[in-house]
Structure formats: structure tokens, C-alpha cells
């Protein structure tokens, strides 16, 4: 059984282009983008709720932009702590660094929650409200200092508090011992420096020999003109300090163990909040995307008809804008099981086909769509056949690979799917290609799936129960006016005269011979053109 859509089909529809334009700022939001799932046909109510949330988020962004952007700034502070959460779950004792990172994310969660409350998030969005992290912050900041830093506070343990007090007393004793030794050494004529070092000049050999043999001193370092000695610490006090530090380390481990256990009791809050953060990040990004690309909310229907008005393929539109050109919006209605799109090879049929699939994909992934209007019933699956299916590994030609792919979609034709096929059987000879195409169209008219097929074969549009759209192409231009400009600027200018809009026409309407028009524009020999028209029966009119 096929998924809703394959990765290859998502790529063919340029859905990756859409996802890449989501401005996500947290690692959880990025992960959500990578694992984003579509709302399938049985989840129509959930999809409508997703539209409700996005609509509310757009309104919130437009009304309280600064506060929403403050949330986004906080989301940038979020770190991916799944490893630490897993260690908590496995009862591994967290390190001090991990505890610090959890304190940081909890503080950020608190700020986001405060901003959500300020925006009345729960009333307006209805979902993805963070849970209170007060207990976690109380746990990791027992002295309520409010600082960013974290350390193992003495307040965590009476034993730890006493050990640290003993360490402080040992430090005082060690300092007192050193000061007594320094005073004695100074009285004995040693050149004691303000920092407690003893600096002996290299030529003072007697003093150097004396220092070398003095058990109270230890060699420190040598400079070009001096040798440095320092007071040797008390062995007893040193051993005491080392013993106390070991006890401190052991007690700190016990404290970290207890903190880890306590965090385990609050782990659901942390994981629930990171999940909410992934949705918040995604929702804000979708809202910004919708505003930037002037998207509208799709209308969900119970009837199996798709209506698109003013639909724009944003990847193509962005490319055209960089060239100072404008994308021509497309209107289309999928009423019957099969819709055929005809037109010249360079007339925009493929873009129209991909645009239909992209609009539906975006809608079922919970996006608003870049068009003036879209109404549809969610599909069970989407399939598109476009591009080169050649498979060297399977020993298949382009045509063979295409058929293997299409067969997988046809097996599900009794479900409510969207099947998009660009120039079926273009990889084989025209007679067989026409026969296969017509047989497939007749077959698909009997089933629930919606199929959109582009073709340049005459006769296919005569199949009953199909809808026929034609790309307007060059049908309305005066060839004599355009030819001179094309001669000067080349065929690259031709697209400026192409009308890419789709026009619904009768089933029996003949497919226009745009290749002859283009050849004429490019100055092909008139005798050859006339003969070509004669071969075609003299028809090149609408």
C-alpha cells in the first residue's frame, strides 16, 4: 500500500521548496518540519482544526506582531535536550552541565508561557499552551536567586553544607599555616615577595643551597636572573583537604542523583513543552509564510470536486520575479474523474499539473495556499508522474519506469486519490502511446480518483465523462507583430507572448498545433510550413 505521497513525488511537486521557506528557529521546530505528516482523508476534522489554529495565529501575528516575535526570539534560545531526557528516563545521573541546560530551557519555557498568557494564547489558539515549570525551577534554583547560572547549592543537603564548611575551615588553616611559614622565612633572611614567593638571585649561591635543602620550601620555577621557591603546604592539612574534597564529590553525586530522580517525576512536563514548542515554532512560521505569499484558507468539502481560482506556483513565481516578470494565476475545476490539459510543449501544461498537486499537498499538510480560492475534499493519496523514470538498476527504459510508477497509483484508483500524469507514454511511439493513453483515460473515468493528464494527442479529449482544459498559448497573438522582435531577441522572448491560463473547452475541440505557430514565428521556410499544415489537414485554427 502506498503512503499518502512518496518522497520523490513531494520533490516533483516542489513541496520541499515550500518547507524550506518556513522560518523555523528552534531545533524542535526543525525536527517537526522534517517529520511533518499530511492530514489524510479520514482526518478532515483535524485538518479543519489545524486551519482554525493557523487562521488565529495569522490574526494574532498581525495584531500583536511584537509579542509574537518576542516568543520567536525565546524559541531561538531552546536547545535540543533529548539526550538528557533519555538519560533521566534511564535513571542515569545527570551531570552538572546537563542540570544547567535543563534550568536554562525551563527558564525559557517560563518566559514563553508568560508571553502566551499575555497573548491569551489558550483562548485564541486553543492548543500548544506550555505547562507550568514552576516546580522544575524551584528544584534547580532552591535559593530562588533567579540567576542564569546553576551550581549544586549547599541548600540541597545538610551533609554537603557541613562538608563545605569543613573545607572552608581547612582552607583557613592552610592559609594561616602558610602565613606563619612566610613570617618565619622572612625573619631568617629569605627575600619573600608580596605574593608569598621567595625570589633568589642566581648569583646568591649560598642562599640557593640553603633554600634547596630547606624542607619548608619547594622549587617553583626559574627565570633568567632568579629562581623561585614557595612554601610547601602542610602534609596533614593537604591530606585533610583532599579527603574533604572527595567527600564533597561523593555527596554532590548523591545530590545530582536525587535531582535526576526529581526531574524524572517532572519529565512529562518537559517533553510535553518541547512538543508544544515544536508546534509553536511551526505555527508561527506557517503564519509568516501565509502572510508573505498572500495565502488563503482552503475550504473543505464533502463533495468530490476541486475548485482553484487564481492559483500561483510560488517557486516559478519567485523565479519570474527575479527576471522582472509576473506569474499568470491559473483557474481550474476538477469536476469529473479525468481532467485533460492540452497545449503546446512549452505552453505551461507541466507547470499547471504540478501547481494542482502542490496546492493540494500544501492544503493537506496544513498550510494555507497561494491562490484566491481553493475548495476540495481531502484525498487518500497523491501521485504525480513527471520527468525521467529511467532505471538502470531495473533495466527499464523511461517508458517502462513510467508504467511501473503509474501502475502503483492505478491499483488505488478506487480510493479517492489525486493522480497527475504529464504526457503519458511520451517515451514510446505515438500510435501505441495514443492507444495506451486512451485506454488509461477510459479506465480512470470508472473510478473515484481524480486524474489530471496533460497530453498533445488528438482524440483523447473525446472520451466521455472527462473535462478538457486548454492552455491559451499563442492563439490570440498577431504573428506578424511578434516575429520581428523574436528575430532580434531570440526564442527566449517567446514566453512573454504565451498565455499560460487554462480555458475549459468542449471535449471535441481539436488540440492547437502550437509547434507550427512557433516554427512560423522563428522564420521556418514557408513551403515547409504550408506542407506541414497540409499534412495536418490544413487545420491550425481554433
KOLTIZA-920519 format. One record per residue: residue in three letters; z, x, y of N, C-alpha, C in turn. Coordinates in steps of 0.2 Angstrom, whole numbers, plus 5000, padded with zeros to 4 digits. Example, Ala and Ser with C-alpha at 12.3 -4.5 7.8 and 13.67 -1.06 7.14 Angstrom:
// residues 2
ALA503950664972503950624978503950664984;SER503550644989503650684995503950645000;
***
This chain:
// residues 542
UNK500050044994500050005000500050045006;UNK499650035011499550075017500150055022;UNK500350105026500850095031500450045037;UNK500850035042500549995047499950035050;UNK500050095051499450145053499650215051;UNK499050245049499150315047499150365053;UNK499450425052499450475057498750485060;UNK498250495056497550505058497350445062;UNK497450385060497250335065497550335071;UNK498250345071498550355078498250405082;UNK498050465079497750515083497050485086;UNK496650455081495950425083496050375089;UNK496550345089496650295094496950325101;UNK497150385101497450425106498150395108;UNK498450375103499150345104499650405105;UNK499450465103499850525104499850545112;UNK499250535115499150545122499650495126;UNK499750435123500250395127500950415126;UNK501150435119501850455118501950525122;UNK501450565123501550625126501750615134;UNK501550565136501650545143502350515145;UNK502750505139503450475141503850535143;UNK504150525149504550575152505350575149;UNK505350605143506050605139506350665141;UNK507050665142507450715144508050735140;UNK508150705135508750715130508450735123;UNK508750775119508450795113508450735108;UNK508950685109508950625105508350575107;UNK508150575114507650535116506950565113;UNK506950635113506350665110506250655102;UNK506850655099506850645092506650565091;UNK506850525095506650455094505950445095;UNK505650485100504850475101504550505094;UNK504750555091504450575085504450535080;UNK505050495079505150445074505050375076;UNK504650365081504550295084504150255079;UNK504450195077504150145072503850085076;UNK503350055073503049995076503449935074;UNK503349885078503649815076503049785072;UNK503249775065502649745061502649665062;UNK502249635059502049565060502749525059;UNK503149535054503749495052504249515057;UNK504149555062504749575067504549555074;UNK504149495074503849475081504449455085;UNK504949425083505549405087505849475090;UNK505949525086506249585088505849615093;UNK505149615092504649645097504749605104;UNK504849545103504949505110505549525113;UNK506049535109506749555112506649625116;UNK506249665112506049735115505649725122;UNK505249685122504849665128505349645134;UNK505849605132506349575136506749635139;UNK506949685135507349745137506949785142;UNK506249795140505849835144505749805151;UNK505649735151505549705157506149705162;UNK506749705159507349705163507449775165;UNK507249825161507349895163506849915169;UNK506249885169505749895174506049865181;UNK506349805180506649775186507249815189;UNK507649835184508249875186508049945189;UNK507449975187507250035190506950025197;UNK506649965198506349955204506849935209;UNK507449905207507949885212508449935213;UNK508649975207509150025208508950095206;UNK508350115208508050175206508550235206;UNK508850245212509350305212509850305207;UNK510150245205510650245200510350255193;UNK509750225192509450245185509250315185;UNK509050345190508850415190509450455189;UNK510050435191510650475190510850475183;UNK510750415179510850415172510350465169;UNK509750465171509250515168509450585169;UNK509750605175510050665176510550685171;UNK511050635170511550645165511250655158;UNK510750625156510450625150510150705149;UNK509950735154509750805154510350845151;UNK510950825152511550875150511650865143;UNK511350815139511550805132511250855128;UNK511650885123511450925118511450895111;UNK511050925107510950895100511550925096;UNK512050875094512650905090512650875083;UNK512050865080512050835074512450885069;UNK512350945070512650995065513350985065;UNK513650985071514350975072514650915069;UNK514250855070514450795067514450795060;UNK513950825057513950835050514450875047;UNK514650925051515250965048515950925049;UNK515950885054516550835054516550795048;UNK515950765046515950725041516150755034;UNK515950825034516050855028516750895028;UNK517150875033517850905033517850975034;UNK517351005037517351075039517651085046;UNK518151135046518551135053518051165058;UNK518051125064517651145069517851205073;UNK517351245076517551305080517751285087;UNK518051325091518251305097517651295102;UNK517051325100516451315104516251245102;UNK516251225096516051155094516451105098;UNK517151115098517551065101517351065109;UNK517251125112517051125119516451085120;UNK515951085115515251055116515350975115;UNK515850955111515950885110516350855116;UNK516750895119517150875125516650865131;UNK516150915131515650905136515150845135;UNK514950835129514550775128514950705129;UNK515550715128516050655129516050635136;UNK516150695140516250685147515550655150;UNK514950675148514350655150514250575148;UNK514450565142514450495140514850445144;UNK515450475146515850435151515550425157;UNK515250475160514850465166514250415166;UNK513950415160513350365159513650295158;UNK514150295154514550225154514750195160;UNK515050235165515250215171514650195175;UNK514050225175513450205178513150145175;UNK513250135169512950075166513350015168;UNK514050025169514449975171514249955178;UNK514150005182513949995189513249955190;UNK512849965185512249935185512249865181;UNK512849845179512949785175512449785169;UNK512349845165511949855160511949805155;UNK512549785152512549745147512349675148;UNK512449655154512149585156511449585157;UNK511149645160510449645162509949665156;UNK510249725152509849745147510049715140;UNK510649705139510949675133511049715127;UNK510749775127510849825121510949895124;UNK511149935119511250005120511750025126;UNK512349985126512850005130513350055126;UNK513450105130513950155126514650135125;UNK514950155120515650135119516050185122;UNK516650165123517150205127517350265123;UNK517350325127517550385124518250405126;UNK518650365129519250375132519750415126;UNK519750395120520150425115519950495114;UNK519250505114519050575112519250615118;UNK519150595124519350645130520050655130;UNK520450605128521150615128521350665123;UNK520950665117521150705112520950775114;UNK520350785117520150855119520350875126;UNK520750835129521050855136521750825136;UNK522150855132522850825131523250825138;UNK523150875142523450885148523150845154;UNK522550815152522250775157522050815163;UNK521750875162521650915168520950895171;UNK520550865167519850845170519350895171;UNK519550955168519151015169518551015164;UNK518051055165517451055161517651095155;UNK518051145156518151195150518651165145;UNK518651195139519051175134519451235131;UNK520051235129520451285125520951245121;UNK521251285116521751255112522351255116;UNK522551195119523151195123523751205119;UNK524251225122524951235119525251165117;UNK525051115121525251045120525051025113;UNK524551045110524351025103524951035098;UNK525351085099525851105094526451135096;UNK527051115094527651145096527651215094;UNK527451225087527451295084526951335088;UNK526351315090525951355094526251375101;UNK526551325104526851335110527451395110;UNK527851395104528351445103528051515102;UNK527451515098527151575096526951605103;UNK526551565107526351595113526851615118;UNK527451585118527951605122528251675119;UNK528251685113528451745110527951805111;UNK527351785112526851835113526951855121;UNK527051805125527151825132527751875133;UNK528351855129528951905129528751975127;UNK528351975121528152035119527752075124;UNK527252045127526852075132527352105138;UNK527852065140528352085145528652145143;UNK528952145136529252205133528752265133;UNK528152255131527752315131527552345138;UNK527552295143527452325150528052365152;UNK528652335151529252365153529352435149;UNK529152435143529152505139528652555142;UNK528052525144527552575147527852605154;UNK528152555158528352575165528952625164;UNK529352625159529852675158529652735156;UNK529152735152528752795150528452835155;UNK528152795160527752825165528252855170;UNK528852815171529352845176529552915173;UNK529652915167529952975164529453035164;UNK528853015163528253065163528153095170;UNK528253045175528153075182528753115184;UNK529353105182529953145183529853215180;UNK529453215174529353285171528753315174;UNK528453295179527953335182527253315180;UNK527153265176526453245175526153205181;UNK525453215182525153185188524953115186;UNK525353065187525252995185524852965190;UNK524352925189523952895193524252825194;UNK523952785200524252715201524152675195;UNK523552685191523452635186523852655179;UNK524252705180524652725174524252785170;UNK523652805171523352855168523652925170;UNK523652975166523853045168523153085168;UNK523053115174522453145175522553225176;UNK522353265171522553335172521853375173;UNK521953415178521353455179521153505173;UNK520553525172520353565167520653635167;UNK520753665172521053725173521753735172;UNK522153675171522853675170522953675163;UNK522853735160522853735153523553725150;UNK524053755153524753745151524953665150;UNK524753635156524953565156524553525151;UNK523953545150523453515145523753525138;UNK524053585136524353595130524953555129;UNK525353545134525953505134525753435133;UNK525253405136525053335135524853325128;UNK524453375126524153365119524653365114;UNK525253395115525753395110526353345111;UNK526253305117526753255119526653195115;UNK527153175110527053115106527053045110;UNK527253055116527252995120526552975123;UNK526053025123525453015126524853015121;UNK524252985123523652985118523052995123;UNK522653035120522053055124521552995125;UNK521352995131520952935133520152955134;UNK520052995138519353015140519353085144;UNK518753105144518653175148518053165153;UNK518253185159517753195165517553265166;UNK517053275170516853345171517453395173;UNK517853365178518453415180519153395178;UNK519153335174519853315172519853295164;UNK520453285162520553255155521053195157;UNK520953135154521353085155521753065149;UNK522453055150522853035145523252965147;UNK523452935142523852875144524452865139;UNK524852815141525552815137525352775131;UNK525652805125525552775119526052715118;UNK525752655116526152605116526652605110;UNK527252565111527752565106527452545099;UNK527552575094527352555087527652495085;UNK528252485086528652425084528452365088;UNK528352375095528152315099527352295097;UNK526952355096526252335094526252295087;UNK526652315083526652285076526852205077;UNK527352205082527652135083527052095086;UNK526752125091526152085094525652065089;UNK525452115085524952095080525152045075;UNK525752045074526051985069526051925073;UNK526151925079526251855083525451835084;UNK525051875085524351855086524051825080;UNK524251855074523951825068524251755066;UNK524951745068525251685068524851635072;UNK524751655078524351615083523651595081;UNK523351635078522651625075522751575069;UNK523251575065523351535059523551465062;UNK523951465067524151395070523551365074;UNK523151405077522551375080522051345075;UNK522051375070521651355064521851285062;UNK522551275062522851215060522751165065;UNK522751185071522651135077521951115077;UNK521451155076520751145075520651095069;UNK520951105064520951065058521150995060;UNK521650985063521950925065521450885070;UNK521250925075520750895079520150875076;UNK519850905071519250885067519450825064;UNK519950815060520150755057520250695062;UNK520450705068520550655073519850635075;UNK519450685076518750665078518350635073;UNK518550645067518150605061518350535062;UNK518950515064519050445065518750415071;UNK518450455075518050435081517350455080;UNK517150475075516450495074515950445075;UNK516150385073515650325073515450315081;UNK515950325085515850315092515350365095;UNK515450425093514950475095514250465092;UNK514250455086513550445083513250375086;UNK513650325087513350265090513150275097;UNK513450315101513250335108512650375108;UNK512650425103511950465103511350425102;UNK511450375097510950325096510750285102;UNK511250265105511150225111510750265117;UNK510950335117510650375122509950385120;UNK509750385114509050395112508650335115;UNK508950275114508650215116508550215124;UNK509150235127509150235134508650275137;UNK508550335135508050385137507350355136;UNK507250325130506650305128506450245133;UNK506950195134506850135138506650155145;UNK507050205148506850225155506250255155;UNK506050295150505350325150504850275150;UNK504950225145504450175145504350135151;UNK504950125155504850085161504450125166;UNK504650195167504250235171503550235170;UNK503350235163502650235161502350175163;UNK502650115162502350055164502250045171;UNK502650075175502550065182502050115184;UNK501950175182501450225184500750205182;UNK500750165176500050145174499950075175;UNK500350035179500249965180500149925174;UNK500649935170500549895163500849825164;UNK500649785159500949715159501249695152;UNK501649645152502049625146501549585142;UNK501449605135500949565131501349495130;UNK500849455128501149385127501049375119;UNK501549365116501549355108501349285107;UNK500849275102500649205100500749195092;UNK500749135091500749115084500049105081;UNK499549095085498849085083498549155083;UNK498049155078497749225077497149235081;UNK497249245087496749265092496949315097;UNK496549365098496749415103496349405109;UNK496649405115496349405121496549465126;UNK496049505128496249555133495849545139;UNK496149555145495749555151495949615155;UNK495449645158495549705162495849765159;UNK495749775152496049825148495749895150;UNK496149945151495950015153496250065148;UNK495750105146495950165141496250215146;UNK496850235146497150275151496950345150;UNK496850375144496550435143495950445146;UNK495450405145494750405148494850395156;UNK495250355158495350335165495550395169;UNK496050435166496350495169495750545169;UNK495350555164494850605164494350585170;UNK494150525170493650505175493950515182;UNK494650495183494950505190494850575192;UNK494950625188494950695189494250715192;UNK493750675190493050685192492850645198;UNK493350605201493250565206492850495204;UNK492950475198492650415196493150365193;UNK492950305192493350245190493150225183;UNK493650205179493550175173493450095174;UNK492950075170492750005171493149965166;UNK493649915168494049875164493649835159;UNK493949815154493549785148493949715147;UNK493549665146493749595144493449585137;UNK493949565132493649545126494149495122;UNK493849455118494249405114494049405107;UNK494549415103494349415096494549345093;UNK494049305092494149235090494049225083;UNK493549255080493349255073493549315069;UNK493449305063493649365058493349425060;UNK492649425062492249485063492049475071;UNK492149535074491849535081491349595081;UNK490749585083490249645083490149665090;UNK490149735091489949765098489349805097;UNK488849785101488149815101488049855108;UNK487649895108487449935114487150005113;UNK486950035118486650105117487150155114;UNK486950205111487350255108487850285113;UNK487650295119488050325124488350265129;UNK488350205127488450155131489250135131;UNK489650165127490350145128490650105122;UNK490250095117490450055111491150085108;UNK491050145107491650185104492250175108;UNK492250185114492750185119493050115119;UNK492650065119492849995118493249975112;UNK492950005106493349995100493950025100;UNK494050085102494650125102495150095107;UNK494850065113495350035118495649975115;UNK495249935111495549875107496149895103;UNK496049945099496549975094497150005098;UNK497050035103497550065107498050015110;UNK497749965113498149905116498549875111;UNK498349865105498749835100499249875098;UNK499049945097499549995094500149995099;UNK499950005106500450015111500949955111;UNK500649895110501049825111501449825105;UNK501249845099501649845093502149905092;UNK502149955096502650005097503149985103;UNK503049925105503549905110503349925117;UNK502749945119502549965126502249905129;UNK502349905136501849865140501149895140;UNK500649855141499949885141499649885147;UNK499149945148498749945154498149905154;UNK498349835156497749795157498049735161;UNK497649685163497849625167498149575163;UNK497949575156498249515152498149535145;UNK498649525140498549535133498949485129;UNK498649445125498949395121498749415114;UNK499249415109499049425102499649405097;UNK499449405091499949395086500049455082;UNK500649485082500749555078500349555072;UNK500049615071499649625065500049665059;UNK499849655053500149685047500049765047;UNK499449775049499149845049498649855054;UNK498449915056497849935060497549995056;UNK496849985056496450035053495850045058;UNK495650115059495050125063494650185059;UNK494050175058493550215056493150245061;UNK493250305063492850335069492850415068;UNK492350445069492250515068492050535062;UNK492150605060491850635054492450625048;UNK492250595043492650585037492550635032;UNK492050685033491850735028492450765025;UNK492450775018493050805015492750855010;UNK492850925011492550975007492950975001;UNK493650965001494050964995493850914990;UNK493750854993493550794988492750804986;UNK492450844989491650844988491350784991;UNK491550754996491250694999490850715005;UNK490350675006489950685012490350645017;UNK490050645023490350605029490350525027;UNK489750505024489750435022490250415017;UNK490250465012490750455006491450455008;UNK491650495013492350495015492450435019;UNK491950415023492050345027492150285022;UNK491750285017491850225012492550225009;UNK492750285007493450295004493950265009;UNK493950285015494450265020494350185021;UNK493750165022493650095023493950045017;UNK493850075011494050035005494750025005;UNK495150075008495850065008496050005013;UNK495649995018495849945023495649875020;UNK495049875017494749815014495249785009;UNK495549825005496049805000496549765003;UNK496649765009497249725013496949675017;UNK496249665016495949615021496249545021;UNK496549525016496849455015497549455019;UNK497749515021498349515026498049505033;UNK498549505038498249495045498249565048;UNK497749605047497649665049497049675055;UNK497049725058496549745063496149805060;UNK495549785059495049835056494549855061;UNK494549915063494049945068493549995065;UNK492949975065492450025062491850035067;UNK491750105068491250125073490650145069;UNK490150115070489450125067489450135060;UNK489650085056489750085049489050115046;UNK489150155041488550185037488150225041;UNK488350255046487950295051487750365047;UNK488150375041487950435038487450435032;UNK487150375032486650365026486050335029;UNK485550325025484850305028484950235030;UNK484550215036484550155039484550085035;UNK484050085030483950025026484650015022;UNK484850065019485450055015486050045019;UNK486050075025486650065030486649995032;UNK486049965034486049895036486249855031;UNK486049865024486249815019487049825018;UNK487349885018488049885017488449855023;UNK488149865029488549835034488549765034;UNK487949735033487949665032488349635027;UNK488349665021488749645016489549645017;UNK489749695021490449705023490549655028;UNK490149635033490249585038490349525035;UNK489949505030489949435027490649435023;UNK490849485020491449485016492049475020;UNK492049515026492649505030492749445034;UNK492149405034492249335038492649285033;UNK492749305027493049265022493849275023;UNK494049325026494749345026495149335032;UNK495749345032496249335038496149395043;UNK496049455041496049515045495549505051;UNK495649535056495249535062494849605061;UNK494149605061493749665061493349665067;UNK493349725070492849735076492449795074;UNK491749785074491249835071490749845077;UNK490649915078490149925083489449945078;UNK488949925081488349935077487649935082;UNK487149975079486549965083485949935078;UNK486249915072485749875068485549805070;UNK484949795071484749725072484849685066;UNK485049615067485149565062485849555060;UNK486249605061486949595059487349545063;UNK487049535069487449485073487249415071;UNK486749405066486549335064487049305059;UNK487549355056487949325051488449275054;UNK488549215051488949165053489649185054;UNK489949145058490649155060490849225062;UNK490449255066490549315070490549305077;UNK490849345081490749345088490349415090;UNK489949405095489449465097489649475104;UNK489849545105489849565112489349625113;UNK489049625119488549675120488849715126;UNK488749785126488849825132488249815137;UNK488449805143487949785148487449845148;UNK487749905148487249965148486849965154;UNK486149985153485649995158485249925160;UNK485449875157485049815158484849785165;UNK485349805169485249775176484949825181;UNK484749885179484549935184483849935185;UNK483649955191482949975193482750045191;UNK482350055185482250125183481950165188;UNK481450135192481150175197481550205202;UNK482050175204482550195209482950255206;UNK483150255200483650295197483250365194;UNK482650355192482350415189482350475193;UNK482250465200482150525204482850565205;UNK483350525205484050555205484150595199;UNK483950565193484150595187483750665186;UNK483150655189482650715188483050775192;UNK483350755198483650805202484350835199;UNK484750785196485450805194485550805187;UNK485050785183485150785176485450725173;UNK485450725166485650665162486450655163;UNK486750705165487550695167487650645172;UNK487150625176487250575181487150505178;UNK486850495172486650435169487250385168;UNK487850415167488450375166488650335172;UNK488450355178488550315184488250255184;UNK487650245180487250185181487350145174;UNK487750165170487950125164488550075166;UNK488450015164488949965165489249955158;UNK489849975158490249985151490549915149;UNK490549865154490849805152490549765146;UNK490949725143490749695137490549615139;UNK489949595137489749525138489649495132;UNK489949435131489849395125489249365125;UNK488849365120488149345119488049305113;UNK487449265112487349225106487249275100;UNK487349245094487349285088486649305087;UNK486149275089485449295088485149335093;UNK485549355098485249395103485149465101;UNK484549495102484249555100484649615103;UNK484749665099485149725102484649755107;UNK484849775113484449805118484249875115;UNK483649895117483449965115483550015121;UNK484150035122484350075127484050145126;UNK483950165120483650235119482950235123;UNK482550185123481950185126482050185134;UNK482450145136482650145143482850225145;UNK483250255142483550315143482950365143;UNK482550365138481950405137481450395143;UNK481450335146480950325151481250355158;UNK481950345158482250375164482250455164;UNK482250485158482150555158481450585158;UNK480950535159480250555160479850575154;UNK480050545148479650545142478950525143;UNK478450555140477750535141477650465140;UNK477250435145477150355145476850335138;UNK476350375136475950355130476450345124;UNK476950395124477450395118477850335119;UNK478050315125478550265126478150195124;UNK477550185127477150125125477150115118;UNK476950175114476850165107477550145104;UNK478050175106478750155103478850085104;UNK478750055110478849985111478349945107;UNK477749965106477349935101477549925094;UNK477849985092478149985085478749935085;UNK479149935090479649885090479449815091;UNK478849805092478549735093478549715100;UNK478549765104478449755112479049735115;UNK479649735112480249705115480749755117;UNK480849745123481449785126481749755131;UNK481649685131482049645136482549605133;UNK482949575138483549535135483349475132;
***
